[in-house]
């Protein structure tokens, strides 16, 4: 949970504050904070108030996007920092096509995880 690199910040189209996520999901904000602490979500400090924010593309209707946790686990096991994981997830991959996070949102998580695992080799 550090300040965001401007280059990575520019890759992420939209961000949500933790209270907004908790309201959308109908859960306490402490539950969302715990998900960040447990590594289910990546949150960074950004904006004028330096508040924690999560990429909006990570957020499904009532839980994190399917496949996100598994992908984050593979990336972390490969030595990626949260910043590097964000950069990878939001960078265009012509072989997908689109970005890995777009593929996760389109339920193509197997392909995303396969690419993440291939980078670890």
C-alpha positions as CSV (number, residue, x, y, z in Angstrom):
1,X,0.0,0.0,0.0
2,X,2.3,2.7,-1.3
3,X,1.9,5.8,-3.4
4,X,1.3,5.0,-7.0
5,X,3.8,5.5,-9.7
6,X,2.4,8.1,-12.2
7,X,3.2,5.8,-15.1
8,X,1.1,3.0,-13.6
9,X,-1.6,5.4,-12.5
10,X,-2.0,6.5,-16.1
11,X,-2.6,2.9,-17.2
12,X,-5.6,2.4,-14.8
13,X,-8.7,4.0,-16.2
14,X,-10.7,4.3,-13.0
15,X,-10.2,3.9,-9.2
16,X,-12.6,3.3,-6.3
17,X,-12.3,4.3,-2.7
18,X,-12.7,1.5,-0.2
19,X,-16.0,2.9,1.3
20,X,-17.4,3.0,-2.3
21,X,-16.6,-0.7,-2.8
22,X,-18.1,-1.7,0.6
23,X,-21.3,0.2,-0.3
24,X,-21.5,-1.5,-3.7
25,X,-21.0,-4.9,-2.2
26,X,-23.2,-4.2,0.9
27,X,-20.4,-5.1,3.3
28,X,-18.6,-3.2,6.1
29,X,-15.6,-1.2,4.9
30,X,-13.5,-3.3,7.4
31,X,-14.2,-6.3,5.2
32,X,-12.8,-4.5,2.1
33,X,-9.8,-3.4,4.2
34,X,-9.2,-7.0,5.2
35,X,-9.3,-8.1,1.6
36,X,-6.5,-5.6,0.8
37,X,-4.5,-6.7,3.8
38,X,-5.0,-10.4,2.7
39,X,-3.8,-9.6,-0.8
40,X,-7.2,-10.3,-2.5
41,X,-7.2,-6.7,-3.8
42,X,-4.4,-4.3,-4.5
43,X,-4.9,-0.8,-3.1
44,X,-2.6,2.2,-3.5
45,X,-2.5,5.7,-2.0
46,X,-3.3,8.3,-4.6
47,X,-5.1,11.6,-5.1
48,X,-5.0,14.8,-3.1
49,X,-6.2,13.1,0.1
50,X,-3.8,10.2,-0.3
51,X,-6.6,7.8,0.4
52,X,-6.5,4.1,-0.4
53,X,-8.0,3.3,-3.8
54,X,-8.5,0.1,-5.8
55,X,-8.6,-0.2,-9.6
56,X,-12.3,-0.2,-10.5
57,X,-11.7,-3.1,-13.0
58,X,-10.9,-5.3,-10.0
59,X,-14.5,-4.9,-8.6
60,X,-17.3,-7.1,-9.7
61,X,-21.0,-6.7,-8.7
62,X,-20.6,-8.3,-5.3
63,X,-17.0,-9.5,-5.0
64,X,-13.6,-9.2,-6.7
65,X,-13.5,-10.1,-10.4
66,X,-13.3,-13.9,-10.9
67,X,-9.7,-15.0,-11.3
68,X,-8.1,-11.9,-9.8
69,X,-6.9,-13.6,-6.6
70,X,-5.4,-16.5,-8.5
71,X,-3.6,-14.2,-10.9
72,X,-2.3,-12.0,-8.1
73,X,-1.0,-15.1,-6.3
74,X,0.8,-16.3,-9.4
75,X,2.4,-12.9,-9.9
76,X,3.4,-12.5,-6.3
77,X,4.9,-16.0,-6.3
78,X,6.9,-14.9,-9.3
79,X,8.4,-12.0,-7.4
80,X,6.1,-9.2,-8.7
81,X,5.5,-6.3,-6.4
82,X,2.0,-4.9,-6.2
83,X,3.1,-2.0,-8.5
84,X,4.6,-4.5,-11.0
85,X,1.4,-6.6,-10.9
86,X,-0.7,-3.5,-11.6
87,X,1.5,-2.5,-14.5
88,X,1.3,-6.0,-16.0
89,X,-2.5,-6.3,-15.5
90,X,-3.2,-3.0,-17.2
91,X,-0.7,-3.2,-20.1
92,X,-2.0,-4.2,-23.5
93,X,-1.1,-7.8,-24.5
94,X,-1.8,-8.3,-28.2
95,X,-1.9,-12.0,-27.8
96,X,-4.9,-11.9,-25.4
97,X,-6.0,-9.4,-27.0
98,X,-6.5,-6.4,-24.7
99,X,-5.1,-6.1,-21.2
100,X,-5.0,-9.0,-18.7
101,X,-7.5,-7.3,-16.5
102,X,-9.9,-7.0,-19.4
103,X,-9.5,-10.7,-20.1
104,X,-10.3,-11.4,-16.4
105,X,-13.4,-9.3,-16.6
106,X,-14.4,-11.3,-19.8
107,X,-14.0,-14.6,-17.9
108,X,-10.8,-15.5,-19.7
109,X,-8.9,-16.0,-16.5
110,X,-7.3,-19.3,-17.6
111,X,-5.4,-17.5,-20.4
112,X,-4.3,-14.7,-18.0
113,X,-3.0,-17.2,-15.4
114,X,-1.2,-19.1,-18.1
115,X,0.6,-16.0,-19.2
116,X,1.5,-15.1,-15.7
117,X,2.8,-18.5,-15.0
118,X,4.9,-18.4,-18.2
119,X,6.6,-15.3,-17.0
120,X,7.7,-17.1,-13.8
121,X,9.6,-19.8,-15.7
